[in-house]
Amino acid sequence: MDVVEIILGIALLPLFILNESKVQSPIINLRVFKIKLLSFSLLASLFQGIGALSITFLLIMYLQGVRGLTPLQSSLLLTPGYVVASVLAPFMGRIADKGRPGLLAGIGLLFIFSSLMLYYFILTPSTPYFTILWITAITGIGSAMFWPSNATAVMFSAPKEYYGSVSGVSRTLGSIGTTLSYVMSITIATLVVPRQVAFEIFLGTNVLEGGVSNAFVNGLHFAFLISAIIIIIAALFSVLGGSTNVKRSY
């Protein structure tokens, strides 16, 4: 049933786009995609959502399904990365406002790319928790650089009359990216273990053992690699989209 719904949704997408291009007050203002620099920044938001936001999902499954931590313990272990991002984000936003926000966002995505590759190369069923902690800090630095910088790049490129609709489109694309990242993660996970087991791992009600655990980690490696490739695409869009040095006028 899920497959049928996905196919149906994809089939209806062209009709949705056609309708949005003709109505006077569309849900998504497609005119914004005619602005080249703006389109690049919006696509960066989409691909960042697909590639980066799956990290937490994958790590939660690893910590609960492979290491046997509870949902609370897993969340606490990943909290420092979010703390780093929260502390640094305001400072990065001020730097982005001075110009070249796309470059700063792109550099941030390279930090996230680095963290994904570290997980790809060194994550094992027995990786020290301290190692995971400092990798989450790298991800936090990258997130702190990307989010405010990409938002600034979007508003730099958007005409004043489109500010409201552009903000909505940016959030929508980010949300779509987040959804796709979860779909991608759970799909890759179910290549190694049954779907029901994958959901039980995420809920913290099942722990893998022995060879299954090793196979599951190998599957996560593949997911991290795919996410890293997607993040590189997002970084390219970020640099291309936020190249203006013109400051916003209020």
C-alpha contacts under 8 A as a table, 3 or more apart, distances in Angstrom:
res1	aa1	res2	aa2	distance
1	M	4	V	5.14
1	M	5	E	6.32
2	D	5	E	5.14
2	D	6	I	6.27
3	V	6	I	5.12
3	V	7	I	6.21
4	V	7	I	5.18
4	V	8	L	6.04
5	E	8	L	5.02
5	E	9	G	6.06
6	I	9	G	5.09
6	I	10	I	6.26
7	I	10	I	5.18
7	I	11	A	6.11
8	L	11	A	5.05
8	L	12	L	6.24
9	G	12	L	5.23
9	G	13	L	6.30
10	I	13	L	5.19
10	I	14	P	7.92
11	A	14	P	6.89
12	L	15	L	5.36
12	L	16	F	6.37
13	L	16	F	5.03
13	L	17	I	6.29
14	P	17	I	5.09
14	P	18	L	6.10
15	L	18	L	5.02
15	L	19	N	6.12
16	F	19	N	5.16
16	F	20	E	6.11
17	I	20	E	5.05
17	I	21	S	6.23
18	L	21	S	5.28
18	L	22	K	6.68
19	N	22	K	5.35
19	N	23	V	6.28
20	E	23	V	5.68
20	E	26	P	5.09
20	E	27	I	6.90
20	E	28	I	6.72
20	E	29	N	7.27
20	E	30	L	7.17
21	S	26	P	7.40
21	S	29	N	7.81
21	S	30	L	6.48
23	V	26	P	5.72
25	S	29	N	7.93
26	P	29	N	5.70
28	I	165	S	7.27
28	I	168	G	7.79
28	I	169	V	6.19
29	N	32	V	6.21
29	N	165	S	6.41
29	N	166	V	7.69
29	N	169	V	7.49
30	L	33	F	5.69
30	L	34	K	7.67
31	R	34	K	5.54
31	R	35	I	7.73
32	V	35	I	5.70
32	V	38	L	7.17
32	V	39	S	7.13
32	V	158	A	7.66
32	V	162	Y	7.56
32	V	166	V	6.96
33	F	36	K	6.77
33	F	38	L	6.93
33	F	39	S	5.01
34	K	39	S	7.25
35	I	38	L	5.41
35	I	39	S	6.06
35	I	157	S	7.75
35	I	158	A	7.91
36	K	39	S	5.14
36	K	40	F	6.44
36	K	241	G	7.51
37	L	40	F	5.26
37	L	41	S	6.58
37	L	157	S	6.20
37	L	240	L	6.90
37	L	241	G	4.27
37	L	242	G	6.75
37	L	243	S	7.98
38	L	41	S	5.24
38	L	42	L	6.23
38	L	153	A	7.66
38	L	154	V	5.71
38	L	157	S	5.13
38	L	158	A	6.36
38	L	241	G	6.07
39	S	42	L	5.09
39	S	43	L	6.07
39	S	241	G	7.12
40	F	43	L	5.15
40	F	44	A	6.15
40	F	237	F	4.94
40	F	238	S	6.46
40	F	240	L	6.37
40	F	241	G	4.49
40	F	242	G	7.96
41	S	44	A	4.96
41	S	45	S	6.45
41	S	102	G	7.55
41	S	150	N	6.47
41	S	153	A	6.51
41	S	154	V	5.75
41	S	237	F	6.19
41	S	238	S	5.44
41	S	240	L	7.79
41	S	241	G	4.81
41	S	242	G	6.61
42	L	45	S	5.12
42	L	46	L	6.50
42	L	154	V	6.87
42	L	169	V	7.80
42	L	170	S	5.74
42	L	173	L	7.25
43	L	46	L	4.94
43	L	47	F	6.17
43	L	173	L	7.73
43	L	234	A	7.11
43	L	237	F	6.60
44	A	47	F	5.29
44	A	48	Q	5.86
44	A	150	N	7.85
44	A	233	I	7.72
44	A	234	A	4.42
44	A	235	A	6.79
44	A	236	L	7.87
44	A	237	F	5.17
44	A	238	S	5.39
45	S	48	Q	5.16
45	S	49	G	6.16
45	S	150	N	7.32
45	S	170	S	6.81
45	S	173	L	6.62
45	S	174	G	5.51
45	S	177	G	7.80
45	S	234	A	7.28
46	L	49	G	5.22
46	L	50	I	6.44
46	L	173	L	4.99
46	L	174	G	5.02
46	L	175	S	7.92
46	L	176	I	7.01
46	L	177	G	4.96
46	L	234	A	7.80
47	F	50	I	4.98
47	F	51	G	6.01
47	F	177	G	6.31
47	F	230	I	6.22
47	F	231	I	6.57
47	F	233	I	7.08
47	F	234	A	5.11
48	Q	51	G	5.18
48	Q	52	A	5.48
48	Q	53	L	7.42
48	Q	109	L	7.80
48	Q	174	G	7.69
48	Q	177	G	7.16
48	Q	230	I	7.40
48	Q	231	I	5.83
48	Q	234	A	5.60
49	G	52	A	5.69
49	G	53	L	5.44
49	G	54	S	7.92
49	G	174	G	5.36
49	G	175	S	7.19
49	G	176	I	7.54
49	G	177	G	4.14
49	G	178	T	4.84
49	G	181	S	6.81
50	I	53	L	6.36
50	I	54	S	6.88
50	I	176	I	7.94
50	I	177	G	4.26
50	I	178	T	5.56
50	I	179	T	7.56
50	I	180	L	5.72
50	I	181	S	4.33
50	I	227	S	7.36
50	I	230	I	7.26
51	G	54	S	6.22
51	G	55	I	7.79
51	G	177	G	7.89
51	G	181	S	6.34
51	G	226	I	7.71
51	G	227	S	4.27
51	G	228	A	6.58
51	G	229	I	7.86
51	G	230	I	5.26
51	G	231	I	5.33
52	A	55	I	5.68
52	A	112	I	7.01
52	A	181	S	7.82
52	A	227	S	6.65
52	A	231	I	6.81
53	L	56	T	6.29
53	L	57	F	7.39
53	L	178	T	6.00
53	L	181	S	6.42
53	L	182	Y	7.99
54	S	57	F	5.08
54	S	58	L	6.07
54	S	178	T	7.39
54	S	181	S	5.04
54	S	182	Y	5.89
54	S	185	S	6.40
54	S	227	S	7.63
55	I	58	L	5.24
55	I	59	L	6.09
55	I	116	L	7.65
55	I	224	F	7.51
56	T	59	L	5.12
56	T	60	I	6.01
56	T	78	L	7.85
57	F	60	I	5.25
57	F	61	M	6.40
57	F	182	Y	7.01
57	F	185	S	7.32
58	L	61	M	5.20
58	L	62	Y	6.23
58	L	185	S	6.62
58	L	220	L	6.84
59	L	62	Y	4.87
59	L	63	L	5.97
60	I	63	L	5.18
60	I	64	Q	6.02
60	I	71	P	7.64
60	I	74	S	6.13
60	I	75	S	7.51
60	I	202	F	6.62
61	M	64	Q	5.32
61	M	65	G	5.43
61	M	66	V	7.53
61	M	198	A	7.87
61	M	201	I	5.80
61	M	202	F	5.09
62	Y	65	G	5.31
62	Y	66	V	5.16
62	Y	67	R	6.66
62	Y	217	V	7.26
63	L	66	V	5.75
63	L	67	R	4.86
63	L	68	G	6.30
63	L	69	L	5.70
63	L	74	S	5.98
64	Q	67	R	5.67
64	Q	68	G	4.68
64	Q	69	L	4.70
64	Q	70	T	6.06
64	Q	71	P	6.82
64	Q	74	S	6.86
64	Q	201	I	6.13
64	Q	202	F	6.89
64	Q	204	G	5.56
64	Q	206	N	7.78
64	Q	207	V	6.69
65	G	68	G	5.69
65	G	69	L	7.76
65	G	201	I	4.87
65	G	202	F	7.32
65	G	204	G	7.01
65	G	206	N	6.22
65	G	207	V	4.38
65	G	208	L	5.48
65	G	213	S	7.86
66	V	125	P	6.25
66	V	207	V	6.08
66	V	208	L	5.59
66	V	209	E	7.26
66	V	213	S	5.87
66	V	217	V	7.87
67	R	125	P	6.90
67	R	126	S	7.68
67	R	207	V	7.67
68	G	204	G	7.99
68	G	207	V	5.76
69	L	72	L	7.98
69	L	73	Q	5.80
69	L	74	S	5.95
69	L	204	G	7.69
70	T	73	Q	5.14
70	T	74	S	6.10
70	T	204	G	5.95
71	P	74	S	5.15
71	P	75	S	6.15
71	P	203	L	7.21
71	P	204	G	5.89
72	L	75	S	5.16
72	L	76	L	6.19
73	Q	76	L	5.15
73	Q	77	L	6.23
74	S	77	L	5.20
74	S	78	L	6.53
75	S	78	L	5.27
75	S	79	T	6.17
76	L	79	T	5.05
76	L	80	P	7.82
77	L	80	P	7.07
77	L	129	Y	7.94
77	L	133	L	6.89
78	L	81	G	6.00
78	L	82	Y	7.35
78	L	133	L	6.94
78	L	136	T	6.64
79	T	82	Y	5.32
79	T	83	V	6.35
80	P	83	V	4.91
80	P	84	V	6.21
80	P	133	L	7.13
80	P	136	T	7.17
80	P	137	A	6.63
81	G	84	V	5.18
81	G	85	A	6.36
81	G	133	L	7.43
81	G	136	T	4.70
81	G	137	A	4.41
81	G	138	I	7.42
81	G	139	T	6.58
81	G	140	G	4.61
81	G	141	I	7.86
82	Y	85	A	5.00
82	Y	86	S	6.10
82	Y	137	A	7.87
82	Y	140	G	5.75
83	V	86	S	5.09
83	V	87	V	6.20
83	V	140	G	7.58
84	V	87	V	5.31
84	V	88	L	6.17
84	V	137	A	6.30
84	V	140	G	5.40
84	V	141	I	6.44
84	V	144	A	7.75
85	A	88	L	5.34
85	A	89	A	5.76
85	A	140	G	4.44
85	A	141	I	5.64
85	A	142	G	7.77
85	A	143	S	6.06
85	A	144	A	4.54
86	S	89	A	5.51
86	S	90	P	7.66
86	S	144	A	6.89
87	V	90	P	6.97
88	L	91	F	5.51
88	L	92	M	6.26
88	L	141	I	7.10
88	L	144	A	5.66
88	L	145	M	7.75
89	A	92	M	5.07
89	A	93	G	6.06
89	A	143	S	7.92
89	A	144	A	4.30
89	A	145	M	6.42
89	A	147	W	7.71
89	A	148	P	6.62
90	P	93	G	5.03
90	P	94	R	6.48
90	P	148	P	7.73
91	F	94	R	5.25
91	F	95	I	6.49
92	M	95	I	5.07
92	M	96	A	6.12
92	M	144	A	6.67
92	M	145	M	5.57
92	M	148	P	6.80
92	M	149	S	7.07
93	G	96	A	5.03
93	G	97	D	6.25
93	G	145	M	7.66
93	G	148	P	4.95
93	G	149	S	5.94
93	G	152	T	7.72
94	R	97	D	5.18
94	R	98	K	6.84
95	I	98	K	5.46
95	I	99	G	7.46
95	I	101	P	7.84
96	A	99	G	5.66
96	A	100	R	6.51
96	A	101	P	4.47
96	A	104	L	6.79
96	A	148	P	7.31
96	A	149	S	5.16
96	A	152	T	6.64
97	D	101	P	6.94
97	D	149	S	7.78
97	D	152	T	6.58
97	D	247	K	7.09
98	K	101	P	7.88
98	K	245	N	7.85
98	K	247	K	7.06
99	G	244	T	6.91
99	G	245	N	4.70
99	G	246	V	6.76
99	G	247	K	6.58
100	R	103	L	5.54
100	R	104	L	6.80
100	R	153	A	7.85
100	R	242	G	5.96
100	R	243	S	5.34
100	R	244	T	5.94
100	R	245	N	5.64
101	P	104	L	5.15
101	P	105	A	6.14
101	P	149	S	4.84
101	P	150	N	6.52
101	P	152	T	6.33
101	P	153	A	5.40
101	P	242	G	5.45
101	P	243	S	7.18
102	G	105	A	4.97
102	G	106	G	6.00
102	G	149	S	6.45
102	G	150	N	6.21
102	G	153	A	5.83
102	G	238	S	4.83
102	G	239	V	4.69
102	G	240	L	7.09
102	G	241	G	6.08
102	G	242	G	3.52
102	G	243	S	5.86
103	L	106	G	4.99
103	L	107	I	6.22
103	L	238	S	6.74
103	L	239	V	4.87
103	L	242	G	6.54
103	L	243	S	6.95
104	L	107	I	5.13
104	L	108	G	6.25
104	L	145	M	6.30
104	L	146	F	6.92
104	L	149	S	6.30
105	A	108	G	5.01
105	A	109	L	6.32
105	A	145	M	5.59
105	A	146	F	4.03
105	A	147	W	7.19
105	A	149	S	5.19
105	A	150	N	5.71
105	A	235	A	7.33
105	A	238	S	6.12
105	A	239	V	7.40
106	G	109	L	5.05
106	G	110	L	6.42
106	G	146	F	6.95
106	G	234	A	7.68
106	G	235	A	4.45
106	G	236	L	6.94
106	G	238	S	5.27
106	G	239	V	5.59
107	I	110	L	5.01
107	I	111	F	6.61
107	I	142	G	7.42
107	I	145	M	7.45
107	I	146	F	7.78
107	I	235	A	7.42
108	G	111	F	5.16
108	G	112	I	6.57
108	G	141	I	6.95
108	G	142	G	3.86
108	G	143	S	6.29
108	G	144	A	7.32
108	G	145	M	4.76
108	G	146	F	5.07
109	L	112	I	4.93
109	L	113	F	6.02
109	L	142	G	5.66
109	L	143	S	7.36
109	L	145	M	7.91
109	L	146	F	6.42
109	L	231	I	6.43
109	L	232	I	7.37
109	L	234	A	7.43
109	L	235	A	5.65
110	L	113	F	4.76
110	L	114	S	6.07
110	L	142	G	7.14
110	L	231	I	7.76
110	L	232	I	7.30
110	L	235	A	7.03
111	F	114	S	5.03
111	F	115	S	6.40
111	F	138	I	6.16
111	F	139	T	6.29
111	F	141	I	7.00
111	F	142	G	4.79
112	I	115	S	5.12
112	I	116	L	6.31
112	I	138	I	6.85
112	I	139	T	4.89
112	I	142	G	5.24
112	I	143	S	7.22
112	I	231	I	7.57
113	F	116	L	5.14
113	F	117	M	6.27
113	F	228	A	5.25
113	F	231	I	6.14
113	F	232	I	7.01
114	S	117	M	5.15
114	S	118	L	6.16
114	S	138	I	7.86
115	S	118	L	5.03
115	S	119	Y	6.32
115	S	135	I	5.72
115	S	136	T	7.34
115	S	138	I	6.17
115	S	139	T	5.90
116	L	119	Y	5.16
116	L	120	Y	6.18
116	L	224	F	5.59
116	L	225	L	7.03
116	L	227	S	7.33
116	L	228	A	5.82
117	M	120	Y	4.77
117	M	121	F	6.16
117	M	224	F	7.06
117	M	225	L	6.79
117	M	228	A	6.79
118	L	121	F	5.24
118	L	122	I	5.85
118	L	123	L	7.45
118	L	135	I	7.48
119	Y	122	I	5.51
119	Y	123	L	4.94
119	Y	221	H	7.11
119	Y	224	F	6.95
120	Y	123	L	6.26
120	Y	220	L	7.93
120	Y	221	H	4.78
120	Y	222	F	7.46
120	Y	224	F	5.84
120	Y	225	L	6.36
121	F	221	H	7.71
122	I	127	T	7.42
123	L	126	S	7.89
123	L	127	T	5.79
123	L	217	V	7.65
123	L	221	H	7.80
124	T	127	T	5.21
124	T	214	N	7.72
124	T	217	V	6.62
125	P	213	S	7.11
125	P	214	N	6.63
125	P	217	V	6.89
127	T	131	T	6.97
127	T	132	I	7.55
128	P	131	T	5.41
128	P	132	I	6.87
129	Y	132	I	5.10
129	Y	133	L	6.25
130	F	133	L	4.91
130	F	134	W	6.48
131	T	134	W	5.49
131	T	135	I	6.35
132	I	135	I	5.15
132	I	136	T	6.18
133	L	136	T	5.20
133	L	137	A	6.45
134	W	137	A	4.92
134	W	138	I	6.54
135	I	138	I	5.09
135	I	139	T	6.46
136	T	139	T	4.95
136	T	140	G	6.11
137	A	140	G	4.87
137	A	141	I	6.27
138	I	141	I	5.16
138	I	142	G	6.37
139	T	142	G	5.11
139	T	143	S	6.16
140	G	143	S	5.08
140	G	144	A	6.07
141	I	144	A	5.13
141	I	145	M	6.33
142	G	145	M	5.18
142	G	146	F	6.13
143	S	146	F	5.07
143	S	147	W	6.02
144	A	147	W	6.08
144	A	148	P	7.07
145	M	148	P	6.60
145	M	149	S	6.22
146	F	149	S	5.27
146	F	150	N	5.73
147	W	150	N	5.38
147	W	151	A	6.20
148	P	151	A	5.12
148	P	152	T	6.16
149	S	152	T	5.04
149	S	153	A	6.13
150	N	153	A	4.90
150	N	154	V	6.13
150	N	238	S	7.11
150	N	242	G	7.57
151	A	154	V	5.15
151	A	155	M	6.37
152	T	155	M	5.21
152	T	156	F	5.99
153	A	156	F	5.01
153	A	157	S	6.35
153	A	241	G	7.05
153	A	242	G	4.88
154	V	157	S	5.43
154	V	158	A	6.20
154	V	166	V	7.71
154	V	242	G	7.56
155	M	158	A	5.05
155	M	159	P	7.92
155	M	163	Y	6.89
155	M	166	V	7.91
155	M	248	R	7.54
156	F	242	G	7.84
156	F	244	T	7.50
156	F	246	V	7.24
156	F	247	K	6.79
156	F	248	R	5.79
157	S	242	G	7.79
157	S	244	T	7.91
158	A	162	Y	6.19
158	A	163	Y	6.29
158	A	166	V	7.02
159	P	162	Y	5.40
159	P	163	Y	6.64
160	K	163	Y	5.34
161	E	164	G	7.62
162	Y	165	S	5.38
162	Y	166	V	5.72
163	Y	166	V	5.25
163	Y	167	S	6.12
164	G	167	S	5.32
164	G	168	G	6.43
165	S	168	G	5.04
165	S	169	V	6.14
166	V	169	V	4.99
166	V	170	S	6.05
167	S	170	S	5.16
167	S	171	R	6.32
168	G	171	R	5.23
168	G	172	T	6.05
169	V	172	T	4.96
169	V	173	L	6.09
170	S	173	L	5.29
170	S	174	G	6.19
171	R	174	G	5.02
171	R	175	S	6.12
172	T	175	S	5.09
172	T	176	I	6.17
173	L	176	I	4.99
173	L	177	G	6.06
174	G	177	G	5.00
174	G	178	T	6.21
175	S	178	T	4.98
175	S	179	T	6.27
176	I	179	T	5.14
176	I	180	L	6.16
177	G	180	L	5.10
177	G	181	S	6.04
178	T	181	S	5.07
178	T	182	Y	6.48
179	T	182	Y	5.33
179	T	183	V	6.33
180	L	183	V	4.95
180	L	184	M	5.99
181	S	184	M	5.07
181	S	185	S	6.10
182	Y	185	S	5.03
182	Y	186	I	6.11
183	V	186	I	5.40
183	V	187	T	5.96
184	M	187	T	5.14
184	M	188	I	6.18
184	M	223	A	7.87
185	S	188	I	5.32
185	S	189	A	6.13
185	S	223	A	6.49
186	I	189	A	4.94
186	I	190	T	6.10
186	I	195	R	7.91
186	I	198	A	7.12
187	T	190	T	5.24
187	T	191	L	6.64
188	I	191	L	5.28
188	I	192	V	7.45
188	I	219	G	6.59
188	I	220	L	7.47
188	I	222	F	7.83
188	I	223	A	6.36
189	A	192	V	5.75
189	A	193	V	6.48
189	A	195	R	7.87
189	A	198	A	6.55
189	A	216	F	7.01
189	A	219	G	6.19
189	A	220	L	6.80
190	T	193	V	4.91
190	T	194	P	5.38
190	T	195	R	5.05
190	T	198	A	6.33
191	L	194	P	7.50
191	L	219	G	7.48
192	V	215	A	6.55
192	V	216	F	5.81
192	V	219	G	6.38
193	V	197	V	6.39
193	V	198	A	6.43
193	V	212	V	7.79
193	V	216	F	7.08
194	P	197	V	5.26
194	P	198	A	6.35
195	R	198	A	5.04
195	R	199	F	6.44
196	Q	199	F	5.25
196	Q	200	E	6.22
197	V	200	E	4.91
197	V	201	I	6.11
197	V	206	N	7.03
198	A	201	I	5.09
198	A	202	F	6.42
199	F	202	F	5.09
199	F	203	L	6.22
200	E	203	L	5.03
200	E	204	G	6.10
200	E	205	T	5.20
200	E	206	N	5.33
201	I	204	G	5.02
201	I	205	T	5.97
201	I	206	N	4.95
201	I	207	V	6.44
202	F	205	T	7.76
203	L	206	N	7.83
204	G	207	V	7.58
208	L	212	V	6.26
208	L	213	S	5.12
209	E	212	V	5.90
209	E	213	S	5.11
210	G	213	S	5.44
210	G	214	N	6.78
211	G	214	N	5.11
211	G	215	A	6.15
212	V	215	A	5.05
212	V	216	F	6.04
213	S	216	F	5.08
213	S	217	V	6.34
214	N	217	V	5.19
214	N	218	N	6.32
215	A	218	N	5.07
215	A	219	G	6.29
216	F	219	G	4.99
216	F	220	L	6.32
217	V	220	L	4.91
217	V	221	H	6.25
218	N	221	H	4.96
218	N	222	F	6.58
219	G	222	F	5.22
219	G	223	A	6.48
220	L	223	A	4.92
220	L	224	F	6.16
221	H	224	F	5.11
221	H	225	L	6.24
222	F	225	L	5.07
222	F	226	I	6.30
223	A	226	I	5.21
223	A	227	S	6.17
224	F	227	S	5.05
224	F	228	A	6.10
225	L	228	A	5.03
225	L	229	I	6.43
226	I	229	I	5.24
226	I	230	I	6.41
227	S	230	I	5.08
227	S	231	I	6.17
228	A	231	I	5.02
228	A	232	I	6.40
229	I	232	I	5.24
229	I	233	I	6.63
230	I	233	I	5.15
230	I	234	A	6.37
231	I	234	A	4.89
231	I	235	A	6.13
232	I	235	A	4.96
232	I	236	L	6.35
233	I	236	L	5.22
233	I	237	F	6.44
234	A	237	F	5.14
234	A	238	S	6.13
235	A	238	S	4.97
235	A	239	V	6.32
236	L	239	V	5.36
236	L	240	L	6.21
237	F	240	L	5.10
237	F	241	G	5.85
238	S	241	G	5.21
238	S	242	G	6.01
239	V	242	G	5.62
239	V	243	S	6.34
240	L	243	S	6.13
